[in-house]
Amino acid sequence: MSTSVIKIKVKAGREAEFESIIAALVAASNANEPGIRFYQGFRTGTPGEYVMLESFSDLAALKAHTASEHFLAHRTKLGDCFEGQPETLRLTDI
């Protein structure tokens, strides 16, 4: 399995745009990718701070996600909303 927690800081004033893009990406990913175990975005209690929880059945499913048409279509728009680089914590099942 491939599971990650990704902490994202969004530029001030871009939160609504970011949330709209994430909502579309989450919907498309969950509808079209059988290798997803869990894929959802969340707001934290800090303004402009978000977390993505992503879990894929295996590394091949993660690679299929990052190569998918819907991911590639949203990647640049998402990146334009970021304030700095996201922090990724990779997890391993026990």
Secondary structure as GFF3:
##gff-version 3
##sequence-region A 1 94
A	DSSP	beta_strand	2	9	.	.	.	ID=ss1
A	DSSP	alpha_helix	15	32	.	.	.	ID=ss2
A	DSSP	beta_strand	36	43	.	.	.	ID=ss3
A	DSSP	beta_strand	49	56	.	.	.	ID=ss4
A	DSSP	alpha_helix	59	67	.	.	.	ID=ss5
A	DSSP	alpha_helix	69	81	.	.	.	ID=ss6
A	DSSP	beta_strand	87	91	.	.	.	ID=ss7
###
